[in-house]
Amino acid sequence: MKTMAWWVYLLIAVLIFCQALWIFIDARKRGENAWLWGLLGLLHVPSSLLIYLLVTRRKGKSNSH
């Protein structure tokens, strides 16, 4: 089995970190639990981002009506 190059691992780590950072900043702006969402953003790519977007956007729509 062929091993992946070191830069592939680095790219994946950077993508995960950027996702977690964006979720953290956005959750803080929206008044959500930023630390919880940021930690969840570190665990899964891109499922935690999709879940975050669905939960926070749906929550925002229900509060506006």
TAKA-V346619 format. One line per field, one symbol per residue. ss: DSSP state (H for helix, E for strand, - for the rest). burial: b if it has 9 or more other ideal C-beta (glycine too) atoms within 8 Angstrom, else e. Layout:
# TAKA-V346619
ss->???
burial->???
This chain:
# TAKA-V346619
ss->-----HHHHHHHHHHHHHHHHHHHHHHHHH---HHHHHHHHHH---HHHHHHHHHHHHHHHHHH-
burial->eeeeeeeebeebeebbbebbbbbbbbbbeeebebebbbbbbeeebeebbebbeeebeeebeeeee
